[in-house]
Amino acid sequence: MRDLRALPKGHLHLHFELGMRPSTLADLAARNGVPTPPTTGFSEFGGFGEVIGGILPMFREVADFERLVDEVVEDAAREGVAYLEPSFYPYPYLEIFGTAEAAWDTVLARSAEAAERHGVTVRWMAAVDRVFDTPEQGVEVAKLAVRYRDAGIVALGLHNDENGYPPEPFADAFRYAKDAGLLSTPHAGELDGPASVRGAVDVLLADRLQHGIRAIEEPALVELLAERGTTLDVCPTSNLQLSVVPSLAEHPLPDLLAAGVRCSINADDPLLFGPSILREYELCREVFGLSDELLATCARSSITGGAAPAEVQAAALAGIDAWLATPPA
């Protein structure tokens, strides 16, 4: 078998803080004089949110975010990631930074340094929180993201619980972002079904969908995604642990690929779900039986679906072709 670590890949669905190493979480908790928060014990989104609520307060200093940027980029490089596009929602940390602008200044500057040091191209997704942000606040998030477009923010996401919080109310925010050249990359088709996918594609004009796998419930929608070339940023272990699918064996990724839908493979929140992006690729080989050709197809989608500069995309795609041309061990 070919070494999946050597396969150039993009990581397009990674929530920044939850890409933390378990050892870093333990360090932060020890410094704060509290027990290390649990990272397991959930089987659905409500319990998942409670676990996250115990982790985020561990960040108390600007230096914590700088450390996390360094480690996330280093881990990506070690796993064969050529292009990294983490998402970040800075608003819970205003007491630390003072402003959202200061938070972005910190992570963007630090990621530029780490990217050069580790040889990984890093860009960022600014997040709108569909539960806590009003549509008007979503527009403000989009405006701030556009202000940082040339500094490294390339996409606008839409996070949190899809149930009861459809994408359509945030149309103005995503229209503003798209008109300014950012990618539209909302969550859809994870906790809610095909209607959320249609709303994200038709109203938010999604370039990519974070998850999107429940499009499989509506064959005509699968055809639409394939026709439009919309990339689904698929996270198999996340879908299993949040009970979106009953088992990995029943995950729709192979069927989506067979239908011609572009799919990237991602880790989502490795601190909580366990597997890194490299392990997710390995699981797709082991559980789904994906051939190296199909894994390379997913890797190509992870490169072309992001906003890496043209020369970075060209080099990564050439590396994927070279990986396939190498005889398997």
Secondary structure, 3 states (H helix, E strand, C coil): CCCHHHCCEEECCEEHHHHCCHHHHHHHHHHHCCCCCCCCCCCCHHHHHHHHHHHHHHCCCHHHHHHHHHHHHHHHHHCCEEEECCEECCHHHHHHHCCHHHHHHHHHHHHHHHHHHHCCEECEEEEEECCCCCHHHHHHHHHHHHHCHHHCEEEEEEECCCCCCCCHHHHHHHHHHHHCCCEEEEEECCCCCHHHHHHHHHCCCCCEEEECHHHHHCHHHHHHHHHHCCEEEECHHHHHHCCCCCCHHHCCHHHHHHCCCEEEECCECHHHHCCCHHHHHHHHHHHHCCCHHHHHHHHHHHHHCCCCCHHHHHHHHHHHHHHHHCCCC
